[in-house]
Amino acid sequence: MKINGLVTAISTFLPLLLSNSLTAQIERDAEDAARSEFRIDGPPPPVAPAVINRDSAGNATFRAIRLTDPIRLDGQLDEAVYQITPPLTGFLQTIPDEGEAATENTEA
């Protein structure tokens, strides 16, 4: 009987304790984020519809997009997002010639 009561107590209060702990952590993270200044170590973000901005040193900052419709992983790039969002291009090598233009045209 005591074990059943303990199980009931744990199953009742553990989610509350975890929920309160998680809520407190989320609140602390939000406060930390509000106190810190967001800093990008590279060029400023590109302005839509551009998706990449590169500085003279070759550093790049990409702009993420929010999907409004799901993408089917079927090998066919026929979703609307591929028509309205320009691809990432202009990749640079790291090996063998760091900083040089890629030898193969690549779009992502």
ChimeraX commands (.cxc) that place a marker at each C-alpha (Angstrom):
marker #1 position 0.00,0.00,0.00 radius 0.5
marker #1 position 2.85,2.40,0.84 radius 0.5
marker #1 position 4.52,1.72,-2.52 radius 0.5
marker #1 position 1.32,2.48,-4.43 radius 0.5
marker #1 position 0.98,5.76,-2.52 radius 0.5
marker #1 position 4.59,6.65,-3.30 radius 0.5
marker #1 position 4.12,5.87,-7.00 radius 0.5
marker #1 position 0.96,7.98,-7.04 radius 0.5
marker #1 position 2.72,10.86,-5.30 radius 0.5
marker #1 position 5.69,10.71,-7.67 radius 0.5
marker #1 position 3.53,10.45,-10.77 radius 0.5
marker #1 position 1.44,13.40,-9.57 radius 0.5
marker #1 position 4.17,15.78,-8.43 radius 0.5
marker #1 position 7.14,14.94,-10.66 radius 0.5
marker #1 position 5.59,16.49,-13.79 radius 0.5
marker #1 position 4.80,19.62,-11.78 radius 0.5
marker #1 position 8.36,19.84,-10.49 radius 0.5
marker #1 position 9.83,19.29,-13.95 radius 0.5
marker #1 position 7.39,21.75,-15.49 radius 0.5
marker #1 position 8.30,24.43,-12.95 radius 0.5
marker #1 position 12.01,23.73,-13.42 radius 0.5
marker #1 position 11.70,23.90,-17.21 radius 0.5
marker #1 position 9.65,27.09,-17.01 radius 0.5
marker #1 position 12.25,28.65,-14.73 radius 0.5
marker #1 position 15.06,27.68,-17.13 radius 0.5
marker #1 position 13.18,29.16,-20.10 radius 0.5
marker #1 position 12.64,32.38,-18.16 radius 0.5
marker #1 position 16.35,32.55,-17.23 radius 0.5
marker #1 position 17.35,31.95,-20.85 radius 0.5
marker #1 position 15.01,34.72,-22.03 radius 0.5
marker #1 position 16.44,37.13,-19.46 radius 0.5
marker #1 position 20.00,36.25,-20.49 radius 0.5
marker #1 position 19.14,36.78,-24.15 radius 0.5
marker #1 position 17.55,40.15,-23.38 radius 0.5
marker #1 position 20.70,41.27,-21.53 radius 0.5
marker #1 position 23.11,40.15,-24.24 radius 0.5
marker #1 position 23.63,41.96,-27.51 radius 0.5
marker #1 position 23.20,39.79,-30.60 radius 0.5
marker #1 position 26.44,39.87,-32.58 radius 0.5
marker #1 position 27.30,38.34,-35.94 radius 0.5
marker #1 position 30.95,37.53,-36.53 radius 0.5
marker #1 position 30.89,38.40,-40.21 radius 0.5
marker #1 position 29.08,40.65,-42.66 radius 0.5
marker #1 position 25.59,41.94,-41.86 radius 0.5
marker #1 position 22.65,39.70,-42.74 radius 0.5
marker #1 position 21.42,39.91,-46.32 radius 0.5
marker #1 position 18.21,41.76,-47.05 radius 0.5
marker #1 position 15.44,39.66,-48.59 radius 0.5
marker #1 position 15.21,38.28,-51.19 radius 0.5
marker #1 position 19.00,37.82,-51.01 radius 0.5
marker #1 position 20.08,34.79,-49.00 radius 0.5
marker #1 position 23.83,35.41,-48.67 radius 0.5
marker #1 position 26.03,38.41,-47.92 radius 0.5
marker #1 position 29.79,38.11,-48.19 radius 0.5
marker #1 position 32.48,40.56,-47.04 radius 0.5
marker #1 position 35.82,41.27,-48.71 radius 0.5
marker #1 position 37.54,38.64,-46.55 radius 0.5
marker #1 position 35.20,35.95,-47.88 radius 0.5
marker #1 position 33.15,35.59,-44.67 radius 0.5
marker #1 position 29.50,34.91,-45.33 radius 0.5
marker #1 position 26.26,35.44,-43.47 radius 0.5
marker #1 position 23.20,33.51,-44.65 radius 0.5
marker #1 position 19.54,34.39,-44.23 radius 0.5
marker #1 position 17.28,31.55,-43.19 radius 0.5
marker #1 position 13.76,31.37,-44.54 radius 0.5
marker #1 position 10.59,30.13,-42.89 radius 0.5
marker #1 position 8.79,27.39,-44.77 radius 0.5
marker #1 position 5.06,27.87,-45.21 radius 0.5
marker #1 position 4.49,24.51,-46.88 radius 0.5
marker #1 position 6.16,21.15,-46.27 radius 0.5
marker #1 position 8.93,19.89,-48.54 radius 0.5
marker #1 position 8.68,16.39,-50.01 radius 0.5
marker #1 position 12.02,14.59,-49.95 radius 0.5
marker #1 position 11.57,12.94,-53.33 radius 0.5
marker #1 position 14.55,14.27,-55.30 radius 0.5
marker #1 position 12.35,16.70,-57.24 radius 0.5
marker #1 position 12.86,20.38,-56.43 radius 0.5
marker #1 position 9.37,21.36,-57.55 radius 0.5
marker #1 position 8.03,23.00,-54.37 radius 0.5
marker #1 position 7.22,26.73,-54.55 radius 0.5
marker #1 position 10.03,27.65,-52.15 radius 0.5
marker #1 position 12.58,26.69,-54.81 radius 0.5
marker #1 position 10.95,29.11,-57.27 radius 0.5
marker #1 position 10.84,32.13,-54.94 radius 0.5
marker #1 position 14.06,31.72,-52.91 radius 0.5
marker #1 position 17.40,32.17,-54.66 radius 0.5
marker #1 position 19.91,29.36,-54.05 radius 0.5
marker #1 position 23.12,29.80,-52.07 radius 0.5
marker #1 position 26.04,30.07,-54.51 radius 0.5
marker #1 position 29.57,31.43,-54.62 radius 0.5
marker #1 position 31.09,28.82,-52.31 radius 0.5
marker #1 position 34.79,29.06,-51.51 radius 0.5
marker #1 position 37.32,26.27,-51.12 radius 0.5
marker #1 position 38.96,25.30,-47.87 radius 0.5
marker #1 position 41.06,22.49,-49.39 radius 0.5
marker #1 position 43.31,22.54,-51.40 radius 0.5
marker #1 position 43.25,26.31,-52.09 radius 0.5
marker #1 position 41.65,28.04,-49.12 radius 0.5
marker #1 position 39.62,31.11,-50.07 radius 0.5
marker #1 position 39.62,30.40,-53.80 radius 0.5
marker #1 position 36.40,30.00,-55.75 radius 0.5
marker #1 position 35.00,26.47,-55.83 radius 0.5
marker #1 position 36.05,24.47,-58.89 radius 0.5
marker #1 position 32.54,23.06,-59.31 radius 0.5
marker #1 position 29.38,25.16,-59.46 radius 0.5
marker #1 position 27.34,24.35,-56.34 radius 0.5
marker #1 position 23.87,25.52,-55.34 radius 0.5
marker #1 position 22.28,24.88,-51.98 radius 0.5
marker link #1:1,2 radius 0.2
marker link #1:2,3 radius 0.2
marker link #1:3,4 radius 0.2
marker link #1:4,5 radius 0.2
marker link #1:5,6 radius 0.2
marker link #1:6,7 radius 0.2
marker link #1:7,8 radius 0.2
marker link #1:8,9 radius 0.2
marker link #1:9,10 radius 0.2
marker link #1:10,11 radius 0.2
marker link #1:11,12 radius 0.2
marker link #1:12,13 radius 0.2
marker link #1:13,14 radius 0.2
marker link #1:14,15 radius 0.2
marker link #1:15,16 radius 0.2
marker link #1:16,17 radius 0.2
marker link #1:17,18 radius 0.2
marker link #1:18,19 radius 0.2
marker link #1:19,20 radius 0.2
marker link #1:20,21 radius 0.2
marker link #1:21,22 radius 0.2
marker link #1:22,23 radius 0.2
marker link #1:23,24 radius 0.2
marker link #1:24,25 radius 0.2
marker link #1:25,26 radius 0.2
marker link #1:26,27 radius 0.2
marker link #1:27,28 radius 0.2
marker link #1:28,29 radius 0.2
marker link #1:29,30 radius 0.2
marker link #1:30,31 radius 0.2
marker link #1:31,32 radius 0.2
marker link #1:32,33 radius 0.2
marker link #1:33,34 radius 0.2
marker link #1:34,35 radius 0.2
marker link #1:35,36 radius 0.2
marker link #1:36,37 radius 0.2
marker link #1:37,38 radius 0.2
marker link #1:38,39 radius 0.2
marker link #1:39,40 radius 0.2
marker link #1:40,41 radius 0.2
marker link #1:41,42 radius 0.2
marker link #1:42,43 radius 0.2
marker link #1:43,44 radius 0.2
marker link #1:44,45 radius 0.2
marker link #1:45,46 radius 0.2
marker link #1:46,47 radius 0.2
marker link #1:47,48 radius 0.2
marker link #1:48,49 radius 0.2
marker link #1:49,50 radius 0.2
marker link #1:50,51 radius 0.2
marker link #1:51,52 radius 0.2
marker link #1:52,53 radius 0.2
marker link #1:53,54 radius 0.2
marker link #1:54,55 radius 0.2
marker link #1:55,56 radius 0.2
marker link #1:56,57 radius 0.2
marker link #1:57,58 radius 0.2
marker link #1:58,59 radius 0.2
marker link #1:59,60 radius 0.2
marker link #1:60,61 radius 0.2
marker link #1:61,62 radius 0.2
marker link #1:62,63 radius 0.2
marker link #1:63,64 radius 0.2
marker link #1:64,65 radius 0.2
marker link #1:65,66 radius 0.2
marker link #1:66,67 radius 0.2
marker link #1:67,68 radius 0.2
marker link #1:68,69 radius 0.2
marker link #1:69,70 radius 0.2
marker link #1:70,71 radius 0.2
marker link #1:71,72 radius 0.2
marker link #1:72,73 radius 0.2
marker link #1:73,74 radius 0.2
marker link #1:74,75 radius 0.2
marker link #1:75,76 radius 0.2
marker link #1:76,77 radius 0.2
marker link #1:77,78 radius 0.2
marker link #1:78,79 radius 0.2
marker link #1:79,80 radius 0.2
marker link #1:80,81 radius 0.2
marker link #1:81,82 radius 0.2
marker link #1:82,83 radius 0.2
marker link #1:83,84 radius 0.2
marker link #1:84,85 radius 0.2
marker link #1:85,86 radius 0.2
marker link #1:86,87 radius 0.2
marker link #1:87,88 radius 0.2
marker link #1:88,89 radius 0.2
marker link #1:89,90 radius 0.2
marker link #1:90,91 radius 0.2
marker link #1:91,92 radius 0.2
marker link #1:92,93 radius 0.2
marker link #1:93,94 radius 0.2
marker link #1:94,95 radius 0.2
marker link #1:95,96 radius 0.2
marker link #1:96,97 radius 0.2
marker link #1:97,98 radius 0.2
marker link #1:98,99 radius 0.2
marker link #1:99,100 radius 0.2
marker link #1:100,101 radius 0.2
marker link #1:101,102 radius 0.2
marker link #1:102,103 radius 0.2
marker link #1:103,104 radius 0.2
marker link #1:104,105 radius 0.2
marker link #1:105,106 radius 0.2
marker link #1:106,107 radius 0.2
marker link #1:107,108 radius 0.2
view
